[in-house]
Amino acid sequence: MILWPKLAKTPLFKCLIIAFIITLFFPVKSSAQAANINLPEGLVFENIFWAAGENINLKAQIKDDLYLVGVNVEVSGPVEGDVIIVGSNVIINSEIKGNLRVLGGTVIIKGKIAQNVSVAGGIVTLASESEVGKNLLVAGSNVEIDGKINKNLYAAARNLILNGEILGSTYATIEPKGNMILNSGTNIHGNLEYTAQQLAEIKSGAKVGNEEKFTQWKIEPKEPLKEKFNLFFLTCWLAGLLGSLAVGLLLIFVFKNFTVKVQKELDKNIIITILKGLVYLIVMPIALIILAVTIIGLPLALILGALFLIAIYLSKIFVSIYLGERVIAIFNKKIEVPLVWKMILGLLIICLLCLIPYFGWFIRLGVTLWGIGVLLNIIKKDLKLENI
């Protein structure tokens, strides 16, 4: 998808990824966490409000920041601070005095937001009654803007439909197979600058105040070598995922007690454990080299080195089980899910996160250090070497 590299470089996307990782790995005590959350009109929350659930319907007044995670999320009450929402279906009806950040499948904004709005989703709609006080940054498959934007619009979409008033300029990136349409109600006071495969469809009555600049995509023919490289990369990725699943199944069914023991340790002093893992990763190779050059210690160095590499590989498996358990717990704590499904879900999430440009290596390193730290801590306890 041609928008992926551009979106991955945006501050919004990076912040959402960091927030996602922090939410999963470093839990925060939420104000509410249940399958269905219904906060009626008349309730007032003075402090920051957190909520996670399957269906969230919030009509209460929030006098500080608001953070919501759910499948179906609807916000109708006034919010005096910033709002951050992650959900499948998100509807915003309320007046928000701060900034609005949303990551969702379908996002509909009907309210008035005093500051900036950043949205990433599949289908994004800014309804006719909505108003954005400053800038709107949006990335999605199908985006429709019918409301009012008091500053600039920054959009990346497959299909972009404009039918509202934009007091500033519009900057858009449209996928090569997509379209951009300016309906008759469109009124862009500033410039219109967009990159697309074809000219935008500007209907009668649409207004562009200043300069209109069109840049056409340069579609280069695919090189056979590049296609083979992509196929090879995909094959290696799938092979690595399937290999990890096979090893994970072996751990769960053959070494279940040890796996459960590791899971209990993963939740203790996470940051300190990761720092210990970093120390182990630096010190262990040096110690093995010193041991190997003594000649007598070479066989022991080879054995310990092989075990250390195995520990590095297994670290991802153990962390994936913990991650899968955390994700499942967000949506449902009542049903006990087998370790196998937790491991499969966690591995898929980690493998996908590792594909993110620039952040993939950081996530992979963090998972490895965390796992190594836990495994070596357990070995030290079992051998009664805690003081070493």
Long-range contacts (C-beta under 8 A, 24 or more apart in sequence): 1-175, 2-175, 2-176, 3-139, 3-156, 3-157, 3-158, 3-173, 3-175, 5-357, 6-156, 6-173, 7-120, 7-139, 7-156, 8-356, 8-357, 8-358, 9-357, 9-358, 10-137, 10-139, 12-101, 12-118, 12-120, 12-137, 12-139, 13-120, 13-139, 14-359, 15-101, 16-86, 16-101, 16-103, 16-120, 17-353, 17-356, 17-359, 19-84, 20-86, 21-353, 21-363, 23-69, 24-323, 24-326, 24-327, 25-270, 25-323, 25-326, 26-270, 27-326, 33-330, 35-332, 37-70, 39-77, 41-76, 41-77, 48-81, 52-330, 54-331, 54-332, 56-87, 65-98, 69-330, 71-331, 73-104, 75-111, 82-115, 90-121, 107-140, 109-147, 124-157, 126-164, 128-163, 128-164, 135-168, 146-185, 152-190, 162-186, 162-188, 162-206, 165-189, 166-190, 169-193, 169-210, 170-194, 172-196, 176-217, 176-219, 182-206, 182-208, 237-351, 237-355, 240-351, 241-347, 241-348, 241-351, 244-316, 244-317, 244-320, 244-347, 244-351, 245-343, 245-344, 245-347, 247-313, 247-314, 247-317, 248-317, 248-320, 248-321, 248-340, 248-343, 248-344, 248-347, 249-340, 249-343, 251-314, 251-317, 251-318, 252-321, 252-339, 252-340, 252-343, 256-339, 259-318, 259-321, 259-339, 260-339, 261-378, 262-318, 262-374, 262-375, 262-378, 263-318, 263-321, 263-322, 263-325, 265-374, 265-377, 265-378, 266-318, 266-319, 266-322, 266-370, 266-374, 267-322, 270-370, 273-370, 273-373, 273-374, 273-377, 274-366, 274-369, 274-370, 274-373, 275-369, 275-373, 276-373, 276-376, 276-377, 277-368, 277-369, 277-370, 277-371, 277-372, 277-373, 277-374, 277-376, 278-369, 280-372, 280-373, 280-376, 281-368, 281-369, 281-372, 284-308, 311-371, 311-372, 311-375, 311-376, 312-368, 312-371, 312-372, 314-371, 314-375, 315-367, 315-368, 315-370, 315-371, 315-372, 315-374, 315-375, 316-347, 316-350, 316-367, 316-368, 316-371, 317-343, 317-347, 317-371, 318-371, 318-374, 318-375, 319-346, 319-350, 319-367, 319-370, 319-371, 320-345, 320-346, 320-347, 320-349, 320-350, 321-346, 322-346, 323-349, 323-350, 324-349
